[in-house]
Amino acid sequence: MFKKLRIRFITIAMLSVLLVLGAIMAAINITNYKSTMRTADKILELLAMNEGKFPIGGMNDQEMPPRDMSEMPSDMQNSEPPVMPNDTAGFGSPELEYETRFFSVLIAEDGSISDVDTGMIAAVDEDTAKEYALEIYENGKVHGFKSVYRYLRSEEDTGTRIIFYDCTRDLNSYKTFLGISLVMSAAGLAIVFVLIFFASGKIVEPIAASYEKQKRFITDAGHEIKTPLAIINADCDVILSDGENTWAEDIKAQTKRLTELTQNLIYLAKMEEGSPSINLTETDLSKITEETCDSFASMFITNNKTLTRDIEGGIKLHLDAKAITEVVVILLDNALKYSPEKGATSISLKSNKKGAILSVTNDTVNPMSKEDAMHLTDRFYRTDKSRNSSTGGYGIGLSIAHAVTAAHQGKINITPEGNTLTISILLPER
């Protein structure tokens, strides 16, 4: 049980960390991608404003001052160099014009190509540039991606210019950052898993110790109670041997009830141990179910109730025959006690690929909520309306059925529907 609790704790903790880390990773990488696209769009807008070129710095090559200061006129040799306008400022580097790879195509109003500029890129020739431009011109999109090129559609006086910006370097940087962040996140998750794995053992340890003490107390106390109960029962037999005695008969009946409860608690404690001792042998489950139904048939008739069977023959599984018989007894006894007068009960046993499914459906006095149904396997749990001590039960029958099923690595499902209750048990082949 505590192994499952530890696994559940680790799973919940790791899922929480994964969700938080995933959200952070997504936010960082989405922000990084959008920032990269914003920069690309700004460059395209700058190029569009200047007809597919970077703005000229204010002086052409012929007007550039000589590099050798001695060649300059004497009145300019000691002066400060002229300040060049930098219209690309704000993009991170004054070298942007020389680092950027782009090309543009101007398409006239009649759809013909009037100008192609591929001077700032080597990976694209004029034919490819025309092909890309015509495709985008026809689909009518203003901006987007064509291969690794971010494009922008710009209207000019002489036609439509489509400018392409090479995002290869930017996209590679983004992918590299994404890959590194994924690797680092995976490493972080692995470290967190190791920490949670060892921490979970320390967290569960005191709970497990407390639970073990509780089970040991129940087992030890049960064995200690058995002796005085046996003595009380024997004394009652001596008193009753002298003749009828109402008080002695009542004491004997309550002693028997308490003895059964003690035995059930001890049995439940043993079944809930980490490795319960169950004797697995090839068992004819169909035969066990039929025989148990036969033993209950007269009780259902006596109580003016009906029991119908739908039992598939020849189902044999490796089970603890005694423990499984107890489960079938508990299910039928439960249906008998908590069904109304003239109530109907049906029992079904069917084989499937995993093993077999045993189901018992019975009418109930009142509709049962799903919340109540979820707690029926809890010890001493009773609903307020129908499952009370007047029926003669102890409130631990389904707890024992649940423990036995778990010991066989099976599952128990309780499904209320209107005024009926279905308890299904899946018993796998082992």
N, C-alpha and C positions, 0 to 999 in steps of 0.2 A: 504494500500500500504506500509506504513512504518512498519507495523507489519511483512509483508513479507520481507522487506529490513533488518529488525533486525534479523529475523530468518536466512536469507541468510548469513548475517555477522557472526552470531554465528556459523553457520554450517561450513563456510570456515575457520574461526579461529580455531575451534575445530579439523577439518580435518588436518589443518597444524600442530597443536600441536601433534595430534595423529601420523602423519607420521614421524615427527622428533623424538618423543619419541619412536615410534616403531623401527626406525632405530637404535637409541642408545641402546635400549633393546636387539635387535637382535645382534648387534655388541658385546655387553658385554657378553651375554650368549653364543654366538658362540665361542668367545675368551676363555671363561671359560671352555667350553666343550673341545675345542682343547687342552688347557693347561692340562686338566685332562688326556686326551688320550696320550699326549706326555709323561707325567710322567709314565703312565702305560707302554707305549712302551719302555721307557728307562729301567724300572725295568725288563721287559721281555728280553731285549737285554743283560742286565747284567747277568740274569739267564742263557741265552743261551750260553754266553761266558764261563760259568763255569758248563756246562752239567746239567742244571736244579737245581743248588744250588747257594747260595750266596758264594762269595769267602771267604775262611778261613782266619782268621785274622793273621795268621803267626805262631800261637802256638796252639797245640792241648790241650785237657783237661788235659792230663797227664803232660804237660809242664807248665801249669799255675802255677804261684807262689802262695804259701800259703797266705791266707788272714790274718792270725795272724802274725804280723811282728816279734814276739818273736821266732817263729818257723824257721825264715829264718837264714841263716849263718850270723855271726857277721859282716863280711865284706860287707854284702848287706843290713843290716838293715837301715843304714843311707844314702843309695844311692837312687836316683830318680827311681820311678817305670818305667819299660820298656814301651816304646811307642809302642802301637799296630797299625799295618797298618790298615787304614780304607778305604777299597775300595768302600764303599757305601757313601762316602762323596759327597756332592752335591745334595743329594736327600732330604735334609731337616732335617733328624734326624739320629743319629747313631743307633737308635733302629729299623731302617727300617727292618733289618733281622728278628726281633722278632715280628714286627707288621704285616708283609706281609703274606697274605694267598694265597698259590699257590699249584699247583700240576703239575706233568709232566708225560708223557708216552713216552717210547722209542720203536719205531717200527723198526724191522729189515728189511733188504732189501727184504726178501721174504714175507713181509706183516704181519708177526707174531709179537706179542707183547713180547718184551724181558725184559722190566723193567717198573714198575709202582711205582711212588713215591707220596704218599698222606700223608706224615708225617706232612706237614705244613698246613693241612686243615681238618676240622672235618665234613664239610657239604657234602663232596663227598667221596663215597667209591670207591674201586678199580674197581668194575664192571661199575659204572657210568663213571669213568675216562677213561676206555677202550672204552666204547661206544662213548663218545665225541671225543676221539682221532682218532678212526677208521673213523668216519664220516668226520672229517676234513682232514684226510689223503686221503680219497677217492675223496673229492671235489677239492683237489689240491690248496686250498687257503693258502697264506703265513701268513696272519694275519687277524683278525676280531673279531667278538663277537659270543660266544655260550652261550645263556642265559645271565647271568651277568658276564661271564668270558671272559676277553680279552685274546686271544691266539696268539702265535707266533710259526711258523714252523721253526725248525733249523736243518740243516744237520750236522751229526757227522760221525766219522769214522765207527762206528758200526751200523749206521742206521739213522732214522729220529726221532728227539725228538720234541714233541709238548708240549709246556709249557702253562699253563693256570694261569692267574692272576685274583683273585677275586676282582672285581671292585664295589662290593655292597656298601661299605662305600663311595667310591668316587662318585658313581652315586647318592646315597642318598643325599650327600652334594650338588651335582649339582642341583638335583631336588628341594631341599630345597631353594637354592639360587634363582632358577628360580621362584618358587612360591612366595617367599618374594618380588622379584623384580616386579612380575606381580601385586601383591596386592598394593605395594607402587605406581606403575605406575597408577593403577586404582584410588587410592586415590588422586594422583596428578592431574589426569584428572578431577576428580570431583571438586577439588578446583579451577582449571583453568576455568572450566565451570561456576562455581558460579561467579568468578571474571569477566569473559567475559560477562556473562548475565547482571550483573549490569553495567558494563562499556559500553556495547552496547547501553543501554538506554540513557546514557549521551552523547554518540557519535551521535546517531540518533536524539536526542532531538532538537538541533538547526536546523538541516535540516528539520525536521517535522514542526517546528515553522515557518521557512521561507516559506515552501510550503503552509502552512495554510494561511499565510499572502497574498501569491500570489493568492490563490483561492478566498480569501475574497475580494481582490482588484478587481479581474475579475468580481465577482458577484456584488459588490457594484458599480463599474464603469459601468457595463452593465445596471444596473437599472437606473443609472443617465443618461446614454446616451439615453435610451429609450424615455424620455420626449422630449428632443430637436428634436429627429428624428421624433416623432409623430407630433410635431409642424411644422417642415419643410415639412413633407408629406401633412399636412392639408393646408399649405400655397400654395403648388404646386397645390392642387386640386382647390383652389380659383382662381389661375392664369389661370389654364386650363379651368375653367368654362366660361371665357371670349372668349375662342377660342383656337385653336391649338398654342402651343408654344414649339418649339424644345428644348430650354434650360430648360424649366420647366419640360418637359417630361424626359429629361436626368437626371435632379436632382431627380425626383421622382423615376426613375429606380435605381439610385445609393443609394438613401435613403432606398428603399426596400431591396436592397442587403445588406446594412450595418445593417439594422434591423434584417434580417435573421441570419447574422453572429453573431450579439450580442446575439440573442436568443440561438443560438447553443453553444456559449461559456459559457453562463450561465447554460445551460442544462448539458454541459460536466463537468463543475465545480461541479455541484450538484451530478452527477453520480459518480464522482471520490472521493466523501467524504467517510470517513471511514465506515459509515453505510448509504448508499444511500437509500432514501425512494422509494421503489418499491412495488407495490401492487400486490401480488401474488394471482392469482385466477386460477381455472381450465380453461385452454385456448385451443381452437381447433387450434393447430399450422398449421395443414393441410389447414384449411379454410382460415386462415390469409394469408398463402403463396399463395394460389390460387387467392384470391381476389386482392392481391397486384400485382400478375402477370397480372391479367385482366386489371388493371389500367395502366400498362406499355405496354400492347400489341400494342396499337395504336402508341405509341411513337417509338417503335422499327420499326414498319412498315413505319412510316413517315421518319425515318432516314435510311431507306433501310438496316435494320439489322434484324436478326432473333433471336427469343427467343423460346427455347424448354423447356418443363417441364417433370420432372419425380418425381411426388409428391405422396407419399404414403398417403392414406386417413386414417382418424380416429386417427391421432396422437394427443393426449391430454396430456398436461403437466401443472404444476403449474408455470405460468409465469406472467409477467406484460405485458398484451396484447398490450397496447399502445407503450411501449418501444420496444417490439419485432417487432411490425409492423414497427417501425422506422428503426430497423436493416435491415429488408427485403427490405425496400424502399432504404436504403443506398447502399446495395449490388447491387440491380438492377440498380439504378441510376449510380453507379460507373462503372458497366459493360457497360451501354449505352454510357456514356461520353467518356470512354477511349478505346473503341473498334473501329477498323477502319471501313470504309465504307464497307458494305456487310459482316461485321463481325458477327460471330455466338456467341450466349450466351446460356448457358444451366443452369437450376436451378434444384437441386435435394434435396429431403427431405426424409430421411429414419429413421426409428426407430432402436434403438439398446438396449442392456441390461441396459445401463446407462441413456438413454433418447432418444435424437434424434440428427441427424447430418444434418445441412443445408449447402449445398454447391452451390456456383455459379462459373461457369467457363466461361471465355470469351476470345476471341482473343484479342491480343494486337498489337499495331502499330509496336513496336520493342521488341526484346527479353529483358526480365528484369532479372537483376542479383539477386542472393540470398541476397546480401547485401542491395540492394534497397528494396526488398520485406520485409526484416526484419524491415524497418523503415516506412512502409506505414501506420502504426497505430500511428505514431508520429504526433503531431499537426503541421499543415501547411507544412508537408513534401511533396515535389514533386520531381520526377526524372527529369533530365535535358531534356529528349527527348519528353515524351508523356504526363506527368501529369503537365500541365502548366495552368495558369489562363485563357487561351483562351477557355478552355472547360466550363468555368462558375462555376467550383467548388471552394470551400474555402480551401480545404486541411485538413478539420477536420472531414469529414464524417466517415472515418474508425476509427478515434480516438473515436468518439461517439459509434460506433458499438463495439469497444473493451471494452469501459467502461461499456456499457450495458451488454455485455456478462460476464464480470468480476463480475458485480453486481448479476448476476444469477448463479455465481460460475461455469461458463462455460469456454471454451477455444476457441481461434480463431487461426487458422493456415492459413498462406499464402504461397502458393507453386507456383513458376514460373517454367514453363517447355516449352522451346522454345518460340514460339509466343502465348502462352496461359498463363493465370493466374487463379489459383483456390483459392478461399477464402472459408474455411470450418469453421463452427461454431458448437461446441458440446454444446448442452443445456441439462444439467442433470435434472432428475426428483427430485424435492425437496419436 
